[in-house]
Amino acid sequence: MSDFNSLIAISQNCQTPVFALTKEQIKQEGKHYRKVLKDTLQASSNFRDAFSNLADRIINLTSNNV
């Protein structure tokens, strides 16, 4: 899995799930903030997808054993 450390820290500070962070909560600044914000939002989407896929796999594995 990719490194989501900065998103997790922002998520904890905002008390918001990583996949639900808004642009305002991410607050990227600096010379290239638009690219950084775009990359961070993409990482948030990747985080959501990775954990959704993982949850689906767990559900499938555990439901077949019943």
N, CA, C and O atoms as a DFTB+ gen file, in Angstrom:
264 C
 N C O
     1  1       0.832      -1.176       0.000
     2  2       0.000       0.000       0.000
     3  2       0.876       1.240       0.000
     4  3       1.971       1.246       0.564
     5  1       0.391       2.263      -0.625
     6  2       1.146       3.517      -0.682
     7  2       1.272       4.144       0.702
     8  3       0.586       3.748       1.645
     9  1       2.137       5.104       0.802
    10  2       2.370       5.817       2.051
    11  2       1.361       6.954       2.179
    12  3       1.417       7.920       1.418
    13  1       0.452       6.847       3.121
    14  2      -0.590       7.850       3.311
    15  2      -0.381       8.637       4.607
    16  3      -1.334       9.195       5.151
    17  1       0.856       8.686       5.104
    18  2       1.116       9.294       6.406
    19  2       0.607      10.717       6.522
    20  3      -0.015      11.058       7.528
    21  1       0.852      11.563       5.525
    22  2       0.415      12.958       5.643
    23  2      -1.102      13.044       5.648
    24  3      -1.669      13.858       6.376
    25  1      -1.767      12.223       4.852
    26  2      -3.230      12.232       4.855
    27  2      -3.793      11.735       6.183
    28  3      -4.789      12.263       6.678
    29  1      -3.158      10.731       6.750
    30  2      -3.629      10.215       8.037
    31  2      -3.485      11.272       9.119
    32  3      -4.374      11.418       9.958
    33  1      -2.384      12.011       9.116
    34  2      -2.189      13.077      10.108
    35  2      -3.256      14.164       9.949
    36  3      -3.818      14.626      10.942
    37  1      -3.535      14.572       8.722
    38  2      -4.573      15.582       8.476
    39  2      -5.927      15.033       8.914
    40  3      -6.714      15.741       9.542
    41  1      -6.193      13.787       8.585
    42  2      -7.445      13.135       8.944
    43  2      -7.644      13.136      10.458
    44  3      -8.731      13.449      10.943
    45  1      -6.614      12.792      11.190
    46  2      -6.708      12.769      12.646
    47  2      -6.932      14.170      13.210
    48  3      -7.744      14.349      14.118
    49  1      -6.227      15.153      12.683
    50  2      -6.397      16.525      13.155
    51  2      -7.800      17.048      12.891
    52  3      -8.354      17.790      13.702
    53  1      -8.373      16.663      11.757
    54  2      -9.710      17.134      11.371
    55  2     -10.820      16.225      11.890
    56  3     -12.002      16.547      11.762
    57  1     -10.441      15.093      12.472
    58  2     -11.405      14.087      12.924
    59  2     -12.368      13.728      11.794
    60  3     -13.585      13.682      11.975
    61  1     -11.781      13.477      10.624
    62  2     -12.519      13.157       9.408
    63  2     -11.837      11.977       8.728
    64  3     -10.608      11.920       8.687
    65  1     -12.611      11.035       8.193
    66  2     -11.973       9.938       7.455
    67  2     -11.135      10.480       6.295
    68  3     -11.476      11.499       5.695
    69  1     -10.051       9.797       5.992
    70  2      -9.145      10.240       4.924
    71  2      -9.906      10.468       3.628
    72  3      -9.694      11.471       2.947
    73  1     -10.797       9.534       3.282
    74  2     -11.510       9.631       2.010
    75  2     -12.558      10.737       1.980
    76  3     -13.120      11.019       0.921
    77  1     -12.833      11.368       3.118
    78  2     -13.836      12.435       3.174
    79  2     -13.220      13.821       3.358
    80  3     -13.952      14.800       3.503
    81  1     -11.901      13.922       3.354
    82  2     -11.242      15.229       3.526
    83  2     -11.586      16.161       2.366
    84  3     -11.645      15.744       1.209
    85  1     -11.807      17.413       2.698
    86  2     -12.109      18.420       1.685
    87  2     -10.843      19.211       1.358
    88  3      -9.836      19.104       2.058
    89  1     -10.905      19.999       0.294
    90  2      -9.778      20.870      -0.070
    91  2      -9.434      21.808       1.077
    92  3      -8.264      22.067       1.359
    93  1     -10.469      22.309       1.731
    94  2     -10.253      23.253       2.833
    95  2      -9.530      22.589       4.002
    96  3      -8.690      23.213       4.651
    97  1      -9.857      21.318       4.270
    98  2      -9.205      20.609       5.358
    99  2      -7.763      20.250       5.014
   100  3      -6.898      20.244       5.889
   101  1      -7.509      19.957       3.771
   102  2      -6.156      19.579       3.356
   103  2      -5.227      20.783       3.406
   104  3      -4.058      20.648       3.767
   105  1      -5.730      21.954       3.049
   106  2      -4.990      23.227       3.175
   107  2      -3.580      23.184       2.600
   108  3      -2.626      23.538       3.292
   109  1      -3.435      22.771       1.385
   110  2      -2.121      22.785       0.752
   111  2      -1.789      24.215       0.345
   112  3      -2.627      24.926      -0.209
   113  1      -0.569      24.621       0.623
   114  2      -0.132      25.977       0.310
   115  2       1.244      25.923      -0.338
   116  3       1.862      24.864      -0.440
   117  1       1.700      27.068      -0.765
   118  2       3.029      27.163      -1.336
   119  2       2.989      27.448      -2.822
   120  3       1.925      27.625      -3.415
   121  1       4.178      27.488      -3.411
   122  2       4.339      27.872      -4.809
   123  2       3.572      26.953      -5.751
   124  3       2.973      27.423      -6.718
   125  1       3.582      25.672      -5.487
   126  2       2.943      24.700      -6.377
   127  2       1.743      24.052      -5.697
   128  3       1.505      22.855      -5.859
   129  1       0.982      24.847      -4.930
   130  2      -0.080      24.271      -4.119
   131  2      -1.152      23.583      -4.949
   132  3      -1.744      22.609      -4.484
   133  1      -1.424      24.056      -6.165
   134  2      -2.471      23.408      -6.977
   135  2      -2.084      21.982      -7.338
   136  3      -2.912      21.074      -7.263
   137  1      -0.833      21.784      -7.729
   138  2      -0.380      20.434      -8.058
   139  2      -0.335      19.572      -6.805
   140  3      -0.734      18.408      -6.835
   141  1       0.145      20.134      -5.716
   142  2       0.212      19.383      -4.467
   143  2      -1.198      19.008      -4.020
   144  3      -1.434      17.879      -3.590
   145  1      -2.130      19.944      -4.119
   146  2      -3.514      19.667      -3.738
   147  2      -4.099      18.574      -4.629
   148  3      -4.743      17.647      -4.139
   149  1      -3.877      18.684      -5.928
   150  2      -4.368      17.671      -6.866
   151  2      -3.797      16.300      -6.512
   152  3      -4.531      15.312      -6.475
   153  1      -2.499      16.237      -6.253
   154  2      -1.857      14.973      -5.897
   155  2      -2.397      14.429      -4.579
   156  3      -2.605      13.224      -4.440
   157  1      -2.623      15.311      -3.619
   158  2      -3.137      14.892      -2.319
   159  2      -4.560      14.375      -2.441
   160  3      -4.907      13.367      -1.826
   161  1      -5.393      15.056      -3.231
   162  2      -6.756      14.581      -3.450
   163  2      -6.751      13.234      -4.174
   164  3      -7.589      12.378      -3.892
   165  1      -5.824      13.043      -5.095
   166  2      -5.703      11.753      -5.781
   167  2      -5.285      10.672      -4.792
   168  3      -5.800       9.554      -4.838
   169  1      -4.367      10.993      -3.910
   170  2      -3.945      10.032      -2.888
   171  2      -5.110       9.670      -1.978
   172  3      -5.247       8.514      -1.577
   173  1      -5.950      10.645      -1.648
   174  2      -7.139      10.382      -0.836
   175  2      -8.077       9.416      -1.549
   176  3      -8.619       8.498      -0.934
   177  1      -8.263       9.626      -2.840
   178  2      -9.101       8.727      -3.639
   179  2      -8.486       7.329      -3.693
   180  3      -9.200       6.332      -3.581
   181  1      -7.174       7.251      -3.864
   182  2      -6.483       5.966      -3.884
   183  2      -6.639       5.239      -2.548
   184  3      -6.804       4.019      -2.506
   185  1      -6.584       6.008      -1.459
   186  2      -6.770       5.462      -0.119
   187  2      -8.150       4.833      -0.004
   188  3      -8.285       3.705       0.471
   189  1      -9.167       5.554      -0.433
   190  2     -10.547       5.058      -0.388
   191  2     -10.673       3.775      -1.202
   192  3     -11.271       2.802      -0.742
   193  1     -10.113       3.770      -2.401
   194  2     -10.198       2.597      -3.267
   195  2      -9.479       1.390      -2.658
   196  3     -10.003       0.277      -2.684
   197  1      -8.296       1.608      -2.119
   198  2      -7.519       0.513      -1.534
   199  2      -8.254      -0.114      -0.361
   200  3      -8.326      -1.339      -0.255
   201  1      -8.795       0.705       0.508
   202  2      -9.483       0.169       1.670
   203  2     -10.835      -0.422       1.309
   204  3     -11.280      -1.371       1.955
   205  1     -11.487       0.105       0.310
   206  2     -12.734      -0.472      -0.164
   207  2     -12.488      -1.865      -0.740
   208  3     -13.234      -2.803      -0.459
   209  1     -11.435      -1.989      -1.547
   210  2     -11.074      -3.298      -2.104
   211  2     -10.715      -4.285      -1.005
   212  3     -11.108      -5.450      -1.062
   213  1      -9.980      -3.832      -0.018
   214  2      -9.609      -4.691       1.097
   215  2     -10.857      -5.140       1.858
   216  3     -10.984      -6.317       2.193
   217  1     -11.768      -4.223       2.130
   218  2     -13.004      -4.569       2.834
   219  2     -13.817      -5.589       2.032
   220  3     -14.363      -6.534       2.601
   221  1     -13.896      -5.396       0.712
   222  2     -14.623      -6.344      -0.137
   223  2     -14.003      -7.736      -0.067
   224  3     -14.720      -8.735      -0.018
   225  1     -12.694      -7.802      -0.063
   226  2     -12.019      -9.100       0.024
   227  2     -12.308      -9.786       1.352
   228  3     -12.559     -10.990       1.401
   229  1     -12.270      -9.016       2.412
   230  2     -12.545      -9.589       3.748
   231  2     -13.985     -10.101       3.807
   232  3     -14.240     -11.191       4.320
   233  1     -14.911      -9.320       3.286
   234  2     -16.314      -9.735       3.270
   235  2     -16.467     -11.027       2.477
   236  3     -17.133     -11.961       2.924
   237  1     -15.851     -11.078       1.303
   238  2     -15.944     -12.270       0.468
   239  2     -15.329     -13.493       1.146
   240  3     -15.892     -14.586       1.084
   241  1     -14.196     -13.315       1.781
   242  2     -13.533     -14.440       2.462
   243  2     -14.356     -14.943       3.644
   244  3     -14.471     -16.150       3.858
   245  1     -14.917     -14.031       4.395
   246  2     -15.647     -14.446       5.605
   247  2     -17.053     -14.931       5.285
   248  3     -17.587     -15.765       6.017
   249  1     -17.663     -14.442       4.227
   250  2     -19.023     -14.873       3.914
   251  2     -19.032     -16.256       3.264
   252  3     -20.047     -16.949       3.335
   253  1     -17.944     -16.674       2.639
   254  2     -17.868     -17.994       2.015
   255  2     -17.680     -19.107       3.049
   256  3     -17.940     -20.277       2.772
   257  1     -17.236     -18.733       4.216
   258  2     -16.983     -19.725       5.256
   259  2     -18.210     -20.006       6.118
   260  3     -18.153     -20.856       7.007
   261  1     -19.282     -19.330       5.878
   262  2     -20.487     -19.513       6.710
   263  2     -21.352     -20.604       6.159
   264  3     -22.405     -20.901       6.722
